[in-house]
Structures are given as structure tokens and as C-alpha cells.
């Protein structure tokens, strides 16, 4: 069979190896002002995060229609939520962790929300190189982003049933955040002018 320029071997010769989706690491900084969030559980979250998507970014725009075909002029950057899935431990400590975090945000007795700075945190998502030998370090990280001022907005349902057998339980958690930036310092690069990563 003839080798074309679009064959996997030809592409590998041009660009090298392809990125694999299972090579990632998620680090959620523990909000320091929330009592009851166990440090040990927080450290285990990076190992129990089963899936995550790199966040999206889009530009909101207005049509400028003065003469001729209109131009869509961007005026603001917008971001979507970030969805993650966590494997649950037998003691349900991961579920307790996110429940405690969310219960702090809005007081269940009074309905009053807490101060923003007291419950938001930073989340780092690393896409690791296929050759990575550890979860950190510029030689192991191919791409990295920071979710700034993040908090769990939705703690999803955990489905249980007698017909489920021995399936491992998973907890979907959706995070809202103010913005995200590329984390250039994690890859050993100097931030560009105006960049805060």
C-alpha cells in the first residue's frame, strides 16, 4: 500500500508523537479559609480525578454596521464552566470534601453568601508529555492552564443501584471560574508581556 502524506507514519515524521488524552494531572488548591477541608483528601484529588477537559475561551462581539458588510468587533473574552469527574473512595471523603466546600459558599441556615475571596481557589490542569516520568516539572508538562478564582458550582448526582454490581462510583463536579490563562511558567517559559500565568 502506498504511503501518502496523510498516513500516520508520515505525520509522525513531521510532527513527532501524538498527544494522548490519558496523560494529565489536575491540582486543586485548597481554599485556606474553609474549615473542614482535609488536606489529605485535597492531595489525593489529583490521583482521583478521572476526567477533565481543557477549558474553552470565546470572544463576545458586536456587529459594526456602518457601511458595507458588517464586521464583528470583539469586546470581551468569555469562558465556559469546567467539568471534572472524580473516583469516589469507600469512605466518601471526596464527596464530603466538595459538599463542605459548597455548603460554605452559601450558609444553609441563613441563605447568606460568603465573601468571594474566602471560597475561590486556583485549579491547574497539566497535559503531560507522553514521555513524562512524574506529574510536575517543565520536562514533563506539554501544556498547562490555570483556572483563576474557581469554585464548585454543581456537585452532580451519584447513581447507586442493586443492579450496578461492583461498579466504582464517580462524582461529577462542575467548576465556575473567573478566567483561565496558559501557565507558561509550569513549562519553564517566561510569561509574555501582559500575561499573568
C-alpha positions as CSV (number, residue, x, y, z in Angstrom):
1,X,0.0,0.0,0.0
2,X,1.3,3.4,-1.0
3,X,2.3,5.8,1.8
4,X,0.6,9.1,1.5
5,X,1.4,12.4,3.2
6,X,-1.6,11.9,5.4
7,X,-0.6,8.5,6.7
8,X,0.2,8.1,10.5
9,X,3.8,7.3,9.8
10,X,4.3,10.4,7.5
11,X,2.6,12.6,10.1
12,X,4.8,11.3,12.9
13,X,7.9,12.0,10.8
14,X,6.7,15.6,10.5
15,X,5.3,16.4,14.0
16,X,6.6,13.7,16.2
17,X,4.4,11.6,18.6
18,X,0.7,12.5,19.0
19,X,-0.9,13.7,22.3
20,X,-2.6,11.1,24.4
21,X,-5.7,12.0,26.4
22,X,-4.9,9.9,29.4
23,X,-1.7,11.9,30.2
24,X,-2.9,14.7,32.5
25,X,-2.8,16.0,36.1
26,X,-5.2,18.3,37.9
27,X,-4.2,20.2,41.0
28,X,-6.9,21.9,43.0
29,X,-5.5,24.4,45.6
30,X,-7.3,24.0,49.0
31,X,-9.2,27.2,49.9
32,X,-7.4,28.0,53.1
33,X,-10.3,29.8,54.9
34,X,-12.8,27.0,54.7
35,X,-12.7,24.8,57.9
36,X,-13.2,21.1,57.5
37,X,-11.5,20.6,54.1
38,X,-9.0,17.8,54.8
39,X,-5.5,18.3,53.4
40,X,-5.1,14.6,52.8
41,X,-8.2,14.5,50.7
42,X,-7.1,17.6,48.8
43,X,-3.8,15.9,48.0
44,X,-5.5,12.8,46.7
45,X,-7.8,14.7,44.3
46,X,-5.1,14.8,41.6
47,X,-5.0,11.0,41.6
48,X,-8.8,10.5,41.8
49,X,-9.6,13.0,39.0
50,X,-10.7,10.6,36.3
51,X,-11.5,13.0,33.5
52,X,-11.2,16.7,32.7
53,X,-11.5,18.9,29.6
54,X,-9.2,21.8,28.7
55,X,-11.4,24.9,29.1
56,X,-12.8,26.9,26.2
57,X,-12.4,30.5,25.5
58,X,-14.5,32.6,23.1
59,X,-14.8,36.3,22.2
60,X,-18.1,38.1,22.6
61,X,-18.5,40.6,19.8
62,X,-20.9,43.3,18.4
63,X,-21.6,43.9,14.8
64,X,-20.3,47.2,13.5
65,X,-22.5,48.0,10.5
66,X,-21.6,51.4,9.2
67,X,-21.1,50.8,5.5
68,X,-20.9,47.6,3.6
69,X,-20.8,44.1,5.1
70,X,-20.8,44.3,9.0
71,X,-17.7,43.5,11.0
72,X,-17.9,41.5,14.3
73,X,-15.7,43.5,16.7
74,X,-14.7,41.6,19.8
75,X,-15.2,43.5,23.1
76,X,-14.9,40.8,25.8
77,X,-13.5,37.3,26.5
78,X,-15.9,34.7,27.8
79,X,-15.4,31.4,29.4
80,X,-17.5,28.3,29.9
81,X,-17.6,26.0,33.0
82,X,-15.1,23.2,33.6
83,X,-16.5,19.7,34.2
84,X,-14.5,17.1,36.0
85,X,-15.2,13.5,37.2
86,X,-13.7,12.1,40.4
87,X,-13.5,8.4,41.5
88,X,-15.1,8.0,44.9
89,X,-13.3,6.4,47.9
90,X,-15.2,3.9,50.1
91,X,-15.5,6.4,53.0
92,X,-16.9,9.0,50.6
93,X,-14.4,11.6,51.8
94,X,-14.2,13.1,48.3
95,X,-17.9,13.7,48.3
96,X,-17.7,15.2,51.8
97,X,-14.9,17.4,50.7
98,X,-16.9,19.0,47.9
99,X,-20.1,19.1,49.9
100,X,-18.3,21.0,52.7
101,X,-16.8,23.4,50.2
102,X,-20.2,24.2,48.6
103,X,-22.1,24.4,51.9
104,X,-19.6,27.1,53.0
105,X,-20.3,29.3,49.9
106,X,-23.9,29.9,50.9
107,X,-24.9,29.5,54.5
108,X,-27.6,26.8,54.7
109,X,-29.2,28.3,57.8
110,X,-29.3,32.0,56.8
111,X,-29.1,31.7,53.0
112,X,-26.4,34.4,53.0
113,X,-23.4,34.0,50.6
114,X,-19.9,34.3,52.0
115,X,-17.2,36.6,50.7
116,X,-15.9,35.7,47.2
117,X,-12.2,35.7,48.3
118,X,-12.9,33.2,51.1
119,X,-14.0,30.3,48.9
120,X,-12.5,30.7,45.5
121,X,-9.2,29.0,44.6
122,X,-6.9,28.2,41.7
123,X,-7.0,25.0,39.7
124,X,-4.1,23.9,37.5
125,X,-4.6,21.5,34.6
126,X,-1.5,19.9,33.1
127,X,-1.4,17.9,29.8
128,X,1.6,15.7,30.4
129,X,4.0,14.6,27.7
130,X,3.9,11.0,26.6
131,X,7.4,10.6,28.0
132,X,6.6,12.2,31.4
133,X,8.1,10.4,34.3
134,X,6.3,12.5,37.0
135,X,3.3,14.8,37.4
136,X,5.2,18.0,37.6
137,X,8.3,19.8,36.2
138,X,8.9,21.6,32.9
139,X,10.4,18.4,31.3
140,X,7.1,16.5,31.9
141,X,4.5,19.2,31.1
142,X,3.5,19.8,27.5
143,X,0.7,22.3,28.1
144,X,-0.8,23.8,31.3
145,X,-3.6,26.2,32.2
146,X,-4.7,28.0,35.4
147,X,-8.4,28.4,36.3
148,X,-8.5,31.5,38.3
149,X,-10.9,32.1,41.2
150,X,-12.7,28.8,40.8
151,X,-15.3,27.1,43.0
152,X,-17.6,24.1,42.6
153,X,-20.9,25.3,41.2
154,X,-22.5,21.9,40.6
155,X,-21.9,18.7,42.5
156,X,-23.5,16.0,40.4
157,X,-25.6,13.0,41.3
158,X,-24.0,9.7,42.3
159,X,-26.1,6.8,40.9
160,X,-26.4,3.7,43.0
161,X,-28.4,0.5,42.4
162,X,-28.6,-3.2,43.2
163,X,-28.1,-4.0,39.5
164,X,-24.9,-1.9,39.4
165,X,-22.8,-4.8,40.8
166,X,-19.3,-3.8,41.8
167,X,-19.0,-0.6,39.7
168,X,-16.8,2.1,41.1
169,X,-18.8,5.2,42.0
170,X,-17.9,8.5,40.3
171,X,-18.7,12.1,41.2
172,X,-19.1,14.7,38.5
173,X,-18.2,18.2,39.7
174,X,-18.6,21.4,37.6
175,X,-16.5,24.4,38.4
176,X,-17.2,28.1,37.6
177,X,-14.2,30.4,37.4
178,X,-13.4,34.0,36.6
179,X,-10.9,33.3,33.8
180,X,-8.2,30.9,32.6
181,X,-4.7,31.6,31.3
182,X,-1.9,29.5,29.9
183,X,0.5,28.5,32.7
184,X,3.8,29.2,30.9
185,X,6.0,29.0,34.0
186,X,5.0,25.4,34.5
187,X,6.6,24.6,31.2
188,X,9.8,26.6,32.1
189,X,8.8,29.5,29.8
190,X,8.9,33.2,30.8
191,X,5.4,34.8,30.8
192,X,4.9,37.2,27.9
193,X,4.1,40.9,28.4
194,X,0.6,41.3,29.9
195,X,0.4,37.6,30.7
196,X,-0.2,36.6,34.3
197,X,0.4,32.8,34.1
